[in-house]
Amino acid sequence: MSDTQMPYEDNRAMRNVINFIGDYQPDAVVQIGDLVDYPEPSRWNAGTKSEFQTNVLKDSDYAKRKFLAPLRDVYDGPVGVLEGNHDLRPRTYLAKNAPALADAKFFDLDQLLDFDGFGVELLPAYYDIAPGWVAVHGHETKGMSQIPGRTALSKALKAGTSLVMGHTHKLAVCPHSTGYDGRFKVTYGFEVGHLMDARKASYLKGGPANWQRGFGLLLAGRFDATPVPVPVDADGSFVVDGTRYGALVRSATGRFTSKRATCRAVG
């Protein structure tokens, strides 16, 4: 699952992805980081009235109610969360401005979101997510390309292994081959998009951004894994294995409901 930055998530898209997880029942679910935005303690709000708003606990409760509880209602398998740079904001703010209290860990992400209660694991960066693959949020090292997939590939080549990440809000798979005479090794960089409502990203100021809504699948085998980017359309729906999840269907009463639909292949 890609960056949601709650409470700025795309509600329909995130709800459809959670319902898809319930139907698909993957072997594991990993949220790639920036699960919660936590805008108040960010450096952008330093010295403004927003710095003094008390929404950290409110936003944490919102994420538990709108993400973790619905996910656990439909899926009881392993769930892990990587810590993104936005998730770190409360802990970073406390360490900078009240270091005497920082060791209490009450404002660490796993405590704010009650990971123990929901059976969620806080994952380390460069987490071994599948054979030949590691997962990071993406903020751990500097550098970001405006070309989708290139940031992940750069980090993958430095790490010496295929890599999946969030952070860029871009959706792409970028491969790089080495070797000769048929003896090739392919290293992949996989960026899994975002599940934000871009209209809520006030810092864009209404301007364009090279972002793509989506999430990703890793189809793991014994020795490697195949990356599958899943674009999310404007209505929050998406297609996996020929089935559209979250398609809006008008009922006999004129109301729209979100349902599954079979897609027709066109060649």
N, C-alpha and C positions, 0 to 999 in steps of 0.2 A: 504494500500500500504506500502510495506516494504522500508527499507533504500535504497536510490538511490545514495546518496553522489555525486551528480552532480558536476563537469562534468565527473565523472568516472562511469556513469551509463552504463548498457548494453542497447544500443539503441534499438535493436530489441525487447528485452523483455519488456522494458518500453512502447514502442509504442504499442505492442500487448496488454498490460494490459490496457492502455488508451482506445484502440479500444474496448476491452471487456467491460469496464465500459460504453461506449456509447451504446453497444448492451444490456447489462444486466440491466442498469438503476437501480442501488441499491438505497435504501432509503437514504443512506449517504455514503460519502467517507471520510476516515480518513487516512492521510499519517502519519506513525508512528514515524517520526523523522529522522534526518540526511538526510534531503532532499538535502542539499548542503554540500559539503565537506569543503570548505574554508581552504585549506591547508596552505596558507601563514602565517596567524596569529596563527598557532598552536604552542604549546610548542616544538614540534619536530624541527621546523625551527628556533628557537631562536638563534640569533648570526650567522646565515648563510645568504648567499646572497638571498636565497628564501624568507627570512623575508621581504625583501625590494621590492619584486615584487608587482605590484598593480593590482591584479586580483579579489579583492573582488567584486567590482561593475561589472566587466566583467562576473564573474561567476553568479552573481545575475541576470543579464540580460539574460544570457544563460538559467537559470532555468525558468525564466518567459516565454521565447520564446519556449523552448523545453518541458516544463511540464505544467505550469499553463494555457497558451493560448490553447494548444491542448486539454487539459482536459476540459476547458470551451467551446470549440467548439462542444463537444459531450455530455456534461453533465451540466445541470443547477441546480442540486440539491445541498444540503448542503455539503460543503467541509471544513474539519478541518485539521489542521497540528499541531502535537506535536513538541516541540522544542527539538532536539537532542543535544548531546554534541558537534558534529561538527557544527551544526547550531549556537551554542553559541560562537564559536571562535572569530568572529569580536567584539562582545560586551565584552567578557571576556578580550580580548587583549586591547581594549580601556580603560576599567576600570582599568587595571593594569598599563598601560603605559602612559595614558593621562586622568586621572580621572576628570580633570577639564572640559573635553568635553563629558564625558560619559552620563551625564544627557540629552544631546540633543536627544538621542534615534535614531539618523539617521542610526545607524548600528545595530539596532534590526532587527530580522528576518522579522517581519511583515512589517517593513518599507523598507528594502532592496528589498523585493519581492512584494511590493505593494498589500498586502492582501486586503485592502479596495477596490482597483480597480478591483480585481478579485473576490470579494465576498467570501473571505476565512477567516475562523475564526482561530485565534491562540488559541489552546486548552491548558488547564492546565494539569499538571501531575495528574494521578489518575482520569482521565476524565470518567464520567459515560457513557460508550459507548453503553451498552445494559443491559437489566435486569440481575442483578447479576454479571455484568462484569465492570471492569475498564480498562483503557488503559494508559500505560506509554511508554516513549521511552525505558527506562531500565537503564540509567546511574544515576538515582536519588539516588540510594542506592548502596553500594559496593557489590561485590561478583558476580562471573561468573563461571558457570560450563562448562566443555568441552562436557558434554552430552546434546544433543539437548532437549529442553523442561524443563530441570531441573532448570535453572536460573529463568524462568518465574514461575514455580511452587513454588520455594522458596519465591519469592516475593509475590505470591498470598496467600500463607499460612500466611505470616507476615501481609498482608493487610486484611485477613479474607474474601476474595472474589475472584472469578475467575478473571484472569488477562491476557491481551494480550499485547505483547511488541515486539520491534525490538531490535536493538543494538548488539545482539549476532551474527547476520547473520546466525542463525540456524533456521530450519523449523521443528516444532514438536508440538504435543499436549501431555501434560503430566498430567494425572488426579491423584487425591488423595481422597480417601473416608474415612469418619468418621461416626461413629454411629454403631448400632447393631440391630439385630432382624428385619431386613428389613427397619429400619429407617435410611437410609443413606443420607448423604450429600456429593456430589462430587464437589470438587474444582479443576478447571482446570488452568494450566499454558500453554499459547499459544504463541509460538515464530513464527514470520511470515517470517523468511528468509531475503533475500536481493535481490535487483535488480541491483547490481553492475556488472561491467565487471572486474572480478578478475585479469585479465592481467594488468589492470591499477593500481592495488594496489601495488605500488612499494615496500612498506614496507614488503610484503611477500617474496621479493627477489626470486621469482620463486618457492618457496617452497610450500608445501601443507597447506591447511587450512580446518578445519572442518566447512565449510560453505555450505549452500544450497540455491540456488536461488528459490524464490517463493513469494507468498503473501497469504493473508487469507481472508476468508469470515466468518462473524458471522451471522448465521441465527436466528434472534431474535423472540422469542415468547412473550407471555404476562408476564411470570414469569422468564424465563431464555433464554439462547441462545446456539446454537450448533456451536462449532468451526470447521471450514473446512480448513485445510491447502491445498494450491494449489501449487504443485511443478512446476517449470518452467524448461523445457528441454534445452539442449545445443543450440538448434536452436532458442530459445526464445519463443517457443510455449508451450501451457499447455492445460489441459482438465478440463472443468467444465460441469457437467450434461450431459456427453456423447458427448460433442462437443469440438473438438480441435480448439483452437483459435491461429491464427498466423502460421498455417502450411505452409511450403514452397512448392509451386506448380509450376512446370515448364510449361510455356506457349508454344504455338505453335512456337513462335519465339526463344525459348530456354532460355528466361529470367525467373528468379524465382520471384514469387509474393507471398505475405502473404495473406492467405485466411482462412475461416472457413471450417472445415471438420467434418463429423459425424464419431465417433469412433465405432468400432465393439467390443461388449463385448465377452470375451472368458472365458468360465467356465470349 
